[in-house]
Structure formats: C-alpha cells, structure tokens
Amino acid sequence: MASRTFRGLGRSASLMALLLFFTFHVGVSAQTSAAALAMVSPPATMFHFTDGGEDIPGRMTTDTAGNFYVAAQLDDIFHTSGFAVLKYKFSGTLQGTFRYKPAAGEFNGVAREVKLDKLGNIYAVGDTSLGGLVVSFTSTGAQRWARHFSTSGIALAVDASGNVYTVGTHVTGNFQGEWVVVKFTSAGQVVWTKRHTGTAGGDVRLTDIQLDPGGNPVVLGTTDISLGAVTNTMTTLKLDVNGNILFAKDFVAVAGVGQIPGGLAMDSAGNIYVTCTTHPPEGNQIPFTVKYDASGNPKFVLSGTGAGGAAVAVDPSGDILLTGSKILQGVPAIITASKVHANGVKVCVANVAAGQKIVPDATGNVFVAGDILNADTTNVGPSDYLITKLSPSGALLFQSRISAGDEVTDAVVDPFGNVLVTGDVLNASFEHDILTVRTK
C-alpha cells in the first residue's frame, strides 16, 4: 500500500475536542445561541474518484469559472505514473485525469500541489522515482512540458506573467539536505536556481511557497533539524524575482523542542504570517504564530490557545485567521479557529471540534475544515469530514459533518462563495479513494 503523503492533525486531538464546540469573544463571554446550533447545514455535493488503487489527494485550486483541480497520487497498476491532476467542471463532471507521461524506466509519482496561470494552463509539482518534478498541462490535459529538479517537489506558486516558482528538498547526505527554489518561465525554461540550508549538514523540510504583492517568493519550512534531539528551526526565506535572498528568518518556539510549520500567509502590504506547533516526542503541543513585516522585521509572536498552529489565512479586511490545537498532558485538546487584527490583538476565538484548514469567503465569513473520528473509537478507524462556518464576528453559522469522508488535505473557496474540501475515504477494499465536498 502506498505511503500516506499528506497528513493532518491527529485523530485523538479531534476526538478529545468533540464536546468542546462553542464560541466566545476575547474579553466577552458569550455562549453560542441554541438557534445557531439548531441551524440546518446546507446541502453538500460530493465528488468521488477512484482508479481502482490507492488514491491520495494533495492540495487543490479553482479557476474563475468555478472548475476545480486536485493534485493527486494515484496508485493504479495499469499506469506507470502516479503523478496526476484531477479536473472537475463546476457542474461536477470529471473533465479528466491528467497524468504525467514518464520517461523510460521512470515509475511511481505523486503530485502535491496544483496551480493555474491566467491562460488556464495547469502546473503541478511533486516527484517520481527520478526525483522532484514540475509538470505543465493545457486546460484540457495535454502535457506541455515537464522538468525534474531536486530530490522531491513540495509546493509551487505562479505569478501574473505565468512564471513558475517551485520548491523542493535535495538530499546531500545521510539525514542531510538543502532547500531548492527554482524559477521557470511559463514555457518551462529555468530562469534561476537558489539553494538554502541551515547549519551545514543539517536536515531540512519544506512546507509552502507563496508570492507577495510584488511577486517576490516567500518560502516556509524547517532547517537545522537535529534528529537525535528532535529539534529544528522554523525558517522563513524571502527572495526577489531575480533569486537574490532578501532575508532568512529563523524562529525557535521552545529551545530544545521540535516544531512543525503549519502554514504561511501574506496580506496586501506584504506582511508575512507563519504558524507552527511544537512537537516534542511527548509532552505539550503549543501553537505559535509569528508576524514579519515586508522587510523581515518581527512584529509579534502569538502562542497558546487561539494561536493557530495548523493553518493561517488573511480575510478581505486584512485580519488574520488561524486554526489549530493546543494539547497539554492530561488535558483534553483545545482546537480553535481565531481572528486576529494585523496588530496582534485577538478579535475572537471559536472552539471547534476539528481544525486543519481555514479559509475566508469574499464577505469575511470563515470556513474551518478538518477530520474527526466517527463512531469507531479505537483511534485507528475511519474519520468524518467536519466543516464549520463562522460569521465575520466568530458566531457559528453551521456545522456540517460528512460521514463518507476520512482525512482532509485541503480546503479552498471558489469564486461563488462555495467551500471545497478534499481528502480521502476508505473504500470497501480498504484502500483510499479521493473525496471532494462542496457546500455553501
């Protein structure tokens, strides 16, 4: 069975938080009204995909017409390539399974992220048996070009001119490596390559890459990983469009304790928000969120309940949205969705039963998606999708539980205000299929 490439929060955290579902405002205690809790969830449309093998989704995106695209790892014995992108029309019709055409002797593959340019061309990043890979398809699925880079491909971003920025990790030795950032033209030509690592010989990991308002790439991940001590440094790297390093900022949440970067977001002024959670072998799991200005100067650090840890986004008003969990030994997990002003002042915090992804709509409503254990309480059985919608002030609008789902990997809002949540579901053969849910 193929290894699980995309993971969310632990199921035990979701289970412990199931009964903690209420909303309150910072400084003002207010229980969620019975009317809100009784609100009927809007209907959800489900899009199920299987190719007869182990199928795992990555990240997803939408276009201006509401069509949506899912990066995937497909494990079909009838295909040598598992690197693929699923394209659905807004109507729900699967337009195609766009697979990478492997070279002679190349096999396996996973696509981790997919993005579009303004012409509708598709770009996906991941890796195969030959290492990191970025592939471009036309809007109808014809392969335009493919380029190998690095040892693995993790994330990508596309600018207004169709230039593609990809990030991956390159293994340089036993538990040693470096970040690799490559800029390609829309036609697949390499413009520049930049490498970055922490302490020489240290292990590195990558989480995401995004572009600031000026088109400069910002990369989030970890460097200086000490496997023996299970510690690392969360690093935020910013380059200009020519590949020059503008700054590299390292953040250690707790000395001697490992941390997992959860997400990266930027506002219209180019301020950068990164969120992470501590991850010791045992002990407390504490979320942290850091704000840097466009020049890399640290502005504030949030920690504890309501400080995110799993995901971060910016809403239309410029407020910061965070979700994640705080876990203390012997205490049920507290999973929250919160809103924070750009100055670091918390606006509201909502306790939710599952919080792995958070996204706003155009009017400032907030969708929080995650997975939660179903009736199987052994902590090894399948889970359900849980989608929570909050108003701009943090009030509960609805909570929708999708029992067919298992584990959530991504969530986006389409141009019509619908939230799309993708993940996987365990089928009758005990393999995984891809399940995407759309609701308003």
C-alpha positions in Angstrom: 0.0 0.0 0.0 1.3 3.4 -0.9 2.6 5.6 2.0 0.3 8.4 3.2 1.9 11.5 1.8 -0.5 14.1 3.1 -1.4 14.3 6.8 -3.5 16.4 9.1 -3.9 16.8 12.8 -4.0 13.7 15.0 -7.4 12.0 15.3 -7.0 11.8 19.0 -6.9 15.6 19.2 -10.2 15.8 17.3 -11.8 13.2 19.4 -10.9 14.9 22.7 -12.3 18.2 21.3 -15.6 16.9 20.1 -17.5 18.1 23.1 -15.9 21.5 23.2 -17.9 23.2 20.5 -18.9 26.7 21.5 -18.0 30.3 20.5 -16.7 33.2 22.6 -15.2 36.6 22.1 -12.0 37.7 23.7 -13.0 39.7 26.8 -16.7 38.9 26.3 -18.1 35.6 27.4 -21.0 34.6 25.2 -22.4 31.1 24.7 -23.4 30.1 21.2 -27.2 30.5 20.8 -29.4 27.5 20.6 -30.8 28.8 17.3 -27.3 28.8 15.8 -26.7 25.3 16.9 -30.0 24.2 15.6 -29.4 25.7 12.1 -29.7 23.2 9.3 -26.5 22.7 7.3 -26.8 23.5 3.6 -26.7 20.5 1.2 -23.3 19.2 0.3 -22.3 17.8 -3.1 -19.7 15.0 -3.1 -17.3 14.2 -5.8 -15.8 10.7 -5.5 -12.8 9.5 -7.5 -11.2 6.1 -7.7 -9.0 4.4 -10.3 -9.0 1.1 -8.6 -5.9 1.6 -6.4 -4.7 3.6 -3.5 -5.5 7.2 -4.4 -4.4 10.1 -2.2 -5.2 13.8 -2.8 -2.8 16.8 -2.1 -3.7 20.5 -2.4 -6.3 21.9 -4.7 -7.3 25.1 -6.5 -10.2 26.6 -8.5 -10.4 28.8 -11.6 -12.6 31.8 -12.3 -15.4 29.6 -13.7 -15.6 27.5 -10.5 -13.9 24.5 -12.1 -11.6 22.8 -9.5 -8.4 20.9 -9.7 -6.9 18.3 -7.2 -3.2 17.3 -7.2 -3.0 13.6 -6.6 -1.0 10.4 -6.0 -2.7 7.6 -8.0 -1.7 4.0 -7.5 -3.2 2.1 -10.4 -1.4 -1.0 -11.6 -2.4 -0.2 -15.1 -0.5 3.1 -15.1 3.3 3.6 -14.6 2.7 7.2 -13.4 1.0 8.1 -10.2 1.6 11.8 -10.7 -1.7 13.3 -11.7 -4.2 16.2 -11.6 -7.9 15.8 -11.4 -10.0 18.5 -13.2 -13.7 18.8 -12.4 -16.1 21.2 -14.1 -18.2 23.3 -11.8 -21.2 21.1 -12.7 -19.3 18.3 -11.0 -18.4 16.4 -14.2 -14.9 15.0 -14.1 -13.3 16.5 -17.2 -10.2 14.4 -17.0 -7.4 12.7 -15.1 -4.3 14.4 -16.3 -1.3 12.1 -15.8 2.4 12.9 -16.2 4.0 10.9 -19.1 7.0 9.3 -17.5 10.4 8.8 -19.2 11.8 5.3 -19.9 12.4 3.5 -16.6 10.6 6.1 -14.6 7.7 5.0 -12.3 5.5 5.9 -9.3 4.8 9.5 -8.6 2.9 12.0 -6.5 1.6 15.5 -7.3 1.4 17.6 -4.1 0.2 20.9 -5.3 -1.6 22.4 -8.4 -1.9 26.0 -9.6 -3.1 27.8 -12.8 -1.9 30.7 -14.8 -4.3 33.4 -16.3 -4.4 31.5 -19.6 -5.8 28.4 -17.8 -2.6 26.3 -18.1 -2.1 23.9 -15.2 1.1 23.4 -13.2 1.7 20.6 -10.7 4.7 19.8 -8.5 5.7 16.6 -6.8 8.1 13.8 -7.5 8.6 10.4 -9.2 11.3 7.7 -8.9 13.7 10.1 -10.6 13.1 12.9 -8.1 11.4 16.3 -7.8 9.2 17.2 -10.8 7.1 20.1 -12.1 4.7 19.5 -15.0 2.6 21.8 -17.1 -0.7 20.7 -18.8 -3.0 22.7 -21.0 -6.5 23.3 -19.7 -7.7 20.2 -21.5 -4.9 18.0 -20.1 -2.3 17.8 -22.8 1.2 17.8 -21.3 3.1 21.0 -22.3 6.4 20.3 -20.6 8.0 18.6 -17.6 11.2 19.3 -15.7 13.0 17.4 -13.0 14.6 19.3 -10.1 15.9 18.4 -6.7 15.1 15.2 -4.8 11.5 16.0 -4.1 9.0 18.6 -5.1 6.8 20.1 -2.3 5.0 23.3 -3.4 4.7 25.9 -6.2 3.5 29.4 -7.0 2.6 31.1 -10.3 3.0 34.9 -10.9 0.9 37.2 -13.1 3.2 36.6 -16.1 3.0 32.8 -15.8 6.4 32.3 -14.3 6.5 29.3 -12.0 8.4 29.1 -8.7 8.9 25.6 -7.3 10.4 24.4 -4.0 11.8 21.1 -3.2 14.4 19.4 -1.0 17.7 18.0 -2.2 19.3 15.2 -0.2 23.0 15.8 0.2 23.8 13.0 2.7 22.5 10.8 5.5 19.8 12.9 7.0 21.3 16.0 5.4 19.8 18.3 2.8 19.0 21.7 1.4 16.1 23.7 0.1 16.0 24.2 -3.7 14.0 27.1 -5.2 13.7 27.2 -9.0 12.1 29.8 -11.2 10.8 28.6 -14.6 9.2 30.6 -17.4 5.7 29.6 -18.5 7.4 27.6 -21.2 9.5 25.6 -18.8 12.8 27.3 -19.2 14.9 27.6 -16.0 15.5 31.3 -15.0 17.4 30.7 -11.8 18.0 28.2 -9.0 18.7 29.1 -5.4 19.7 26.7 -2.6 19.4 27.3 1.1 20.2 25.3 4.2 20.7 26.0 7.9 23.7 24.6 9.8 26.0 22.8 7.3 25.0 19.1 7.2 21.6 19.7 8.9 18.4 18.1 7.7 15.7 20.4 6.2 12.0 20.2 5.4 9.7 22.4 3.3 6.0 23.5 3.9 5.0 26.1 1.3 5.9 28.9 -1.1 3.8 31.9 -1.8 4.3 35.2 -3.7 4.0 38.6 -2.0 2.1 41.5 -3.7 5.3 42.4 -5.6 5.7 38.8 -6.9 8.6 38.0 -4.6 8.7 34.4 -3.4 8.4 33.6 0.3 9.3 30.1 1.5 8.4 28.4 4.8 9.9 25.3 6.3 12.4 24.0 8.8 16.2 24.0 8.8 18.8 22.9 11.4 16.9 19.7 12.2 18.7 17.7 14.9 17.2 14.2 14.7 18.9 13.0 17.8 17.4 15.8 19.9 14.2 16.1 17.8 14.7 19.8 17.5 14.6 22.2 14.5 14.3 25.8 13.4 11.3 27.2 11.6 12.7 29.3 8.7 11.0 32.0 6.6 13.0 32.8 3.4 12.2 35.7 1.1 13.8 36.2 -2.3 13.4 38.8 -5.0 12.2 37.9 -8.6 15.9 37.6 -9.6 16.6 35.0 -7.0 18.5 37.2 -4.6 17.9 36.4 -0.9 16.2 39.4 0.8 16.2 37.8 4.2 16.1 34.5 6.1 14.5 34.5 9.5 14.8 31.6 11.9 12.3 31.1 14.8 12.6 28.7 17.7 9.4 28.3 19.6 10.8 26.5 22.6 14.5 25.7 23.0 15.3 22.0 22.6 11.8 21.2 21.3 10.8 20.3 17.7 8.2 22.3 15.8 6.1 21.7 12.7 5.3 24.7 10.5 1.7 24.6 9.6 1.1 27.5 7.1 2.1 30.7 5.5 0.0 33.8 4.5 0.6 37.4 3.4 -1.5 40.5 3.5 -1.8 43.2 0.8 1.1 45.2 2.4 3.4 42.2 2.2 3.4 41.4 5.9 4.1 37.7 6.4 2.4 35.4 8.9 3.7 31.9 9.7 2.2 29.4 12.1 3.6 26.3 13.7 3.2 24.0 16.7 5.7 22.4 19.0 6.0 18.7 18.5 8.0 17.0 21.3 8.2 13.2 21.4 6.0 13.5 24.4 4.6 16.4 26.4 2.8 19.6 25.4 1.9 20.7 21.9 1.7 24.5 21.8 0.8 26.6 18.8 2.8 29.7 17.8 2.2 32.4 15.1 4.8 34.9 14.0 4.4 38.1 12.1 7.2 39.6 10.0 6.9 42.9 8.0 7.8 43.0 4.4 11.4 43.6 5.3 11.6 40.6 7.6 11.4 42.5 10.9 9.5 40.5 13.6 6.4 42.4 14.7 4.7 40.0 17.2 4.6 36.4 18.4 1.3 34.7 19.5 1.3 31.5 21.5 -1.2 29.2 23.3 -4.9 28.9 22.8 -6.1 30.7 19.7 -2.6 31.0 18.2 -3.2 28.6 15.3 -0.5 26.1 14.6 -2.2 24.2 11.7 -3.1 26.9 9.2 -3.2 30.6 8.6 -5.1 32.9 6.2 -5.9 36.6 5.7 -9.5 37.7 5.3 -10.7 40.5 3.0 -10.4 43.1 5.8 -6.8 42.2 6.5 -7.4 40.3 9.7 -5.5 37.1 10.3 -7.4 33.8 10.6 -5.8 30.9 12.5 -6.7 27.3 13.3 -5.0 24.5 15.2 -4.8 22.8 18.5 -3.2 23.2 21.9 -2.6 19.9 23.8 -1.4 19.8 27.4 -0.6 16.5 29.1 -3.6 15.1 30.9 -6.0 17.7 29.5 -8.4 17.4 26.5 -7.2 19.1 23.4 -8.4 22.6 22.7 -8.9 23.1 18.9 -9.7 26.7 17.9 -10.4 29.0 15.0 -9.5 32.6 15.7 -9.3 36.0 14.2 -6.5 38.5 15.0 -6.1 42.1 13.9 -2.9 43.0 12.0 -1.5 44.5 15.2 -1.7 41.1 17.0 -4.8 41.8 19.1 -7.2 38.9 19.1 -10.7 39.7 17.9 -12.5 36.4 18.5 -11.8 32.8 19.2 -14.1 29.8 18.5 -13.6 26.4 19.9 -14.2 23.8 17.1 -14.2 20.1 17.0 -11.7 19.9 14.1 -9.4 22.5 12.6 -6.8 21.7 10.0 -7.6 24.2 7.2 -9.1 27.7 7.4 -10.3 29.9 4.5 -12.5 33.1 4.3 -15.0 33.9 1.6 -15.3 37.3 -0.1 -17.6 38.7 2.7 -15.5 37.7 5.6 -17.2 34.5 6.7 -14.8 31.8 7.8 -14.8 28.1 6.9 -12.8 25.7 9.0 -12.3 22.1 7.8 -10.8 19.1 9.4 -11.5 15.4 10.2 -12.9 13.9 13.3 -13.3 10.3 14.5 -16.6 8.7 13.7 -18.2 6.0 15.9 -15.1 3.9 15.8 -13.3 5.0 18.9 -10.2 2.7 18.6 -8.3 5.7 17.1 -7.4 3.6 14.0 -10.7 3.5 12.2 -12.0 6.0 9.6 -12.9 9.6 10.3 -15.5 12.0 9.1 -15.1 15.4 7.5 -16.2 18.3 9.6 -16.9 21.7 8.0 -17.7 24.6 10.3 -18.8 28.1 9.0 -18.4 31.1 11.2 -19.6 34.7 10.7 -17.0 37.5 10.5 -17.6 38.1 14.2 -17.0 34.5 15.1 -20.6 33.3 15.5 -21.4 29.8 14.5 -23.5 29.7 11.3 -23.5 25.9 10.7 -21.5 22.7 11.2 -21.6 20.0 8.5 -20.4 16.5 9.2 -19.7 14.3 6.2 -19.7 10.7 7.3 -18.3 9.4 4.0 -15.0 11.3 4.4 -11.9 10.2 6.1 -8.9 12.6 6.3 -8.9 16.2 5.0 -5.9 17.5 3.0 -7.0 20.9 1.7 -9.8 23.5 1.5 -10.5 26.4 -0.8 -13.3 28.8 -1.5 -14.5 29.1 -5.2 -15.5 32.4 -6.9 -19.1 31.8 -5.9 -18.6 31.5 -2.2 -18.7 27.7 -2.0 -16.1 26.0 0.1 -14.4 22.9 -1.4 -12.8 20.4 0.9 -10.8 17.5 -0.4 -9.4 14.4 1.3 -9.7 10.7 1.1 -12.2 8.0 2.1 -11.5 4.3 2.9 -13.3 2.1 0.4 -14.6 -1.5 0.7 -11.2 -2.9 -0.4 -9.5 -1.0 2.5 -7.8 1.3 0.0 -8.2 5.1 -0.3 -10.3 7.0 -2.8 -10.4 10.8 -3.2 -13.5 12.6 -2.0 -14.1 16.3 -2.5 -17.1 18.0 -0.9 -18.7 21.3 -1.9 -21.1 23.3 0.2 -22.1 26.9 0.6 
